[in-house]
Amino acid sequence: MPIYVYEARDAKRACGRCRGGFEVSQSIHDAKLESCPDCGAPVFRVIQAPGLGRSQTDLNYRAKRAGFHSLKRVGRGEYEKMY
């Protein structure tokens, strides 16, 4: 399901959650939220760029670059470090 970002229309009536924006996992067929679930202030959906083109190779490269190690399963309960 897609994740949508909502923000408050009026910062004066907004709570801490909707003032900075919050994410909601909704079906494409669900109606847009009209108000904050916490305080009831009017909210609008923020248009976000989709996260496309993320391959497993890219994720492994970014993890390696960040200093993390990846493990590969070689047997039942046995793993070896890939890098």
C-alpha positions in Angstrom: 0.0 0.0 0.0 1.2 3.5 -0.7 2.3 5.9 2.0 0.8 9.3 1.9 2.0 12.4 3.7 -0.4 14.9 5.2 0.1 18.4 6.7 -2.1 20.8 8.6 -3.8 23.6 6.6 -3.7 26.0 9.5 -0.6 25.9 11.8 -2.4 27.7 14.6 -5.0 25.0 15.1 -2.6 22.1 14.5 -1.1 19.7 17.0 2.5 18.5 17.0 1.7 15.6 14.8 0.1 17.4 11.9 2.1 20.6 12.1 5.2 18.9 11.0 3.4 16.4 8.7 2.6 12.7 9.2 2.5 9.6 7.1 -0.5 7.3 6.6 -0.5 4.0 4.8 -3.7 3.9 2.7 -5.1 2.0 -0.2 -5.4 4.0 -3.5 -9.1 3.5 -3.2 -9.4 5.0 0.3 -10.7 8.6 0.6 -8.2 11.3 1.5 -8.1 12.4 5.1 -9.9 15.6 5.8 -8.8 16.1 9.4 -6.0 15.1 11.7 -6.8 11.9 13.6 -5.4 13.4 16.9 -6.7 17.0 17.0 -9.2 17.2 14.2 -7.5 20.1 12.4 -8.0 20.3 8.7 -5.2 18.6 6.7 -4.2 18.2 3.1 -2.2 15.5 1.2 1.3 16.5 0.2 2.5 15.4 -3.2 5.6 13.3 -2.9 8.0 11.8 -5.5 7.6 8.0 -5.6 10.6 5.9 -4.5 11.3 3.9 -7.6 14.4 2.2 -8.9 15.7 0.8 -5.7 17.4 -2.5 -6.5 18.9 -5.0 -4.1 22.4 -4.2 -5.6 21.9 -0.5 -4.9 20.8 -1.3 -1.3 23.9 -3.5 -0.8 26.2 -0.8 -2.2 24.7 1.9 0.0 25.0 -0.3 3.1 28.6 -1.1 2.3 29.4 2.5 1.8 27.8 3.3 5.2 30.1 0.8 6.9 27.5 -2.0 7.4 28.2 -5.7 6.5 25.9 -8.0 4.6 25.5 -11.6 5.5 24.8 -14.5 3.1 23.1 -17.7 4.3 25.3 -20.7 3.5 23.6 -23.3 5.5 21.0 -24.0 8.2 21.9 -21.4 10.8 25.2 -20.6 9.1 26.1 -17.2 7.5 29.2 -15.7 6.0 30.1 -12.1 5.7 29.9 -10.9 2.1 32.0 -7.7 2.7 
